Amino acid sequence: MLRNYELAYIADPELDEEALASLEERVKSWIEAAEGKTLNVDRWGKRKLAYQIQKRSEGYYFIFETEMPPTAGKTLERELGLSEQILRYLLTRREP
């Protein structure tokens, strides 16, 4: 049984376009490895943060709409937390 989730993350502002695209593909592969699928990716671009995170005052915002099994969240959050290119992330369940 797949559930709908929304994943928002903030990437390091010092990354170039190639590194951002690579990070986006890596996140998609983590979702697929967790037996999920990516429905939509929304790039918000570079934005000013409300407060500093890891001495950064800006970051690139990404919003993923996904379908994953309920057990996949922990695996995905582990990968996101280990990535040094991701400053902060939030994985929430969406109502269909």
N, C-alpha and C positions, 0 to 999 in steps of 0.2 A: 504494500500500500504506500503510494507516494503522497507526500504532503507538499504544499506550497511554502516556500521560504523566500525571504528577502535578505540578501547579504549586502551590507554597505561597508566599504573600507576606504581608508585614506592612505594613499601611497606617498612615499618620500618625495618632496618637491624638487629634489636635485636630480631625479631620474630624467633621462631624455626620452623622446618618443619611442625609440626602439626598445628601451628597457621597460617602458610602460606597457607596450604591446606584448612583450615577452611575459611580463607579470600577469597580464590579463589572461593570456593563454595558459599559464601555469595554474591560475585559479580555476579556469574551466576544466583543466585536466584533473585537479583535485576533486571537483564536483563529480566528474565522470567516474573517477576511481572509487567514489563513495556510492556508486550505482545511481547517480542522479543525472539530471540533464538541465542545461541552461536554457531558459526560455527567452530572456531578454537581458541585454547589457546596456546600461545608461551611463555614459561618461559625462560628468558634470564639469570636468576641467579643473584648473588650478583655482583654489579658493583660499581666502584668509581664514585661519582657525580662530575660534572664540578665545582660546587660550593656548599656550605653547604645549606641544607634545614632543618630547625628546629634543628639546631646544629648537624646534621648528615652529614657525608662525604661519606657514602655508602648507597646503597639501593638495594632491590630486584626488578627487572624489570619484568613486565608482559604485554603481548600484546594480546588483545582479538579481534577477528574478529566476528562481530555480524550483525544480521538483526533486525531492530526495526522500528516501526512507527515513523514518524518525531516528534510527540509530546512526545515521550518517553525520549528524551535527557535531558530535564529539570529535570524530576523525578530521572533519574539515576545520573545526576551530583549533585543533592541535597544529595543523599545517599553517594556518594563518598566523598563529601566535609565534611560530618559529621563524617566520619570514622577517628578515631585517628590513625589507623594503616596504613593509606595511606598518604604518604608525599606529593605527587603531582600526578595529573592525567591530561590527555588530551583526549577528545572525538572528533574525526574528521569524516566527511563523506567521504566514499570511492566511487570512480567510479566503476561501475560493470565491 
